[in-house]
Amino acid sequence: MLQDTARQSVSNPSPLVEWRGTDAPALRSHFAALARELHPQREGDNALAFSIGVTSCQGGEGVSTVAANLALQAAKTSDRRVLMVDANLENPGLSRQFRLAAQSGLVDCLAGRATLDECVLRLASEDSLSILPAGGCTPSEQVNCDRLDAVLDDLHENFDLLILDLPPVSELSLAVTVARRLDGVLLVISKERVTADTALRAKRRLLQNQVPLLGAVFNEYRV
């Protein structure tokens, strides 16, 4: 159970099946460049933990794929300890992508049913990359903000870079509850699915709710 008086440690994440991310070299290069731009290497006292949320205007825009590949390239191109967090509790696409839909995770940590040490899993192919699934069931009540703050504090103690898969902006409550607590948020925009007006509304909604917007990633862009 999460204790407010002591930090939890993630001492030895269990290994996962191997996952290599996108097979396209050009996409790998783009994700690596994005990771470097969002969280450049820092030395000594400047090596502070950094948290990035990835959200979208609406569902089905590829947020989980962007978050996973961004995390993988961040881990591959540096010595940072990187953690993917599936914070889309109602539609945990990241957990499904890694076949972890039934695994204990963030929901269980927030409810006090499990510890981070029990829920964080390491990728077999990348020692510095781990994942915290959403959890085995969707939350039955509103997320407790104090517990969320405590979990994020503990994760910052154990990892250099957190990349959170967030609900779409259209599901405003949970997306904003988490996003406000992060260092910045990326808005994924599907070129094939989202109009300019929809994208602008999503941007305004984030900014009106004091969410630190880092920029946008255009997905499904055909050249």
VENQUI-V661584 format. One record per backbone hydrogen bond with DSSP energy under -0.5 kcal/mol. CO is the residue of the C=O (numbers start at 0). NH is the residue of the N-H. Records with the same first field share a line. If there is no record, write none. Layout:
CO: NH  NH
//
This chain:
2: 5
8: 10
13: 121
22: 24
23: 27
24: 28
25: 29
26: 30
27: 31
28: 32
29: 33
30: 34
31: 35
32: 36
33: 37
34: 38
42: 45
43: 46
45: 47
49: 161
50: 182  183
51: 163
52: 185
53: 165
54: 187
55: 168
56: 169
57: 60
61: 65
62: 66
63: 67
64: 68
65: 69
66: 70
67: 71
68: 72
69: 73
70: 74
71: 75
72: 76
74: 77
79: 81
80: 159  160
81: 129
82: 162
83: 131
84: 86  164
86: 88
90: 92
91: 95
92: 96
93: 97
94: 99
95: 98
99: 102
104: 108
105: 109
106: 110
107: 111  112  113
108: 111
114: 117  118
115: 118  119
118: 132
119: 13
120: 130
121: 15
122: 125
125: 122  128
127: 81
128: 122
129: 83
130: 120  132
131: 85
132: 105
133: 106
142: 144
143: 147
144: 148
145: 149
146: 150
147: 151
148: 152
149: 153
150: 154
151: 155
152: 156
153: 157
154: 157  158
159: 49
160: 82
161: 51
162: 84
163: 53  165
164: 86
167: 170
169: 171
170: 174
171: 175
172: 176
173: 177
174: 178
175: 179
177: 180
178: 181
183: 52
184: 213  214
185: 54  187
186: 216
187: 56
188: 190  218
189: 192  193
194: 198
195: 199
196: 200
197: 201
198: 202
199: 203
200: 204
201: 205
202: 206
203: 207
204: 208
205: 208  210
206: 209
209: 211
210: 212
211: 184  213
214: 186
216: 188  218
218: 190
219: 221
//
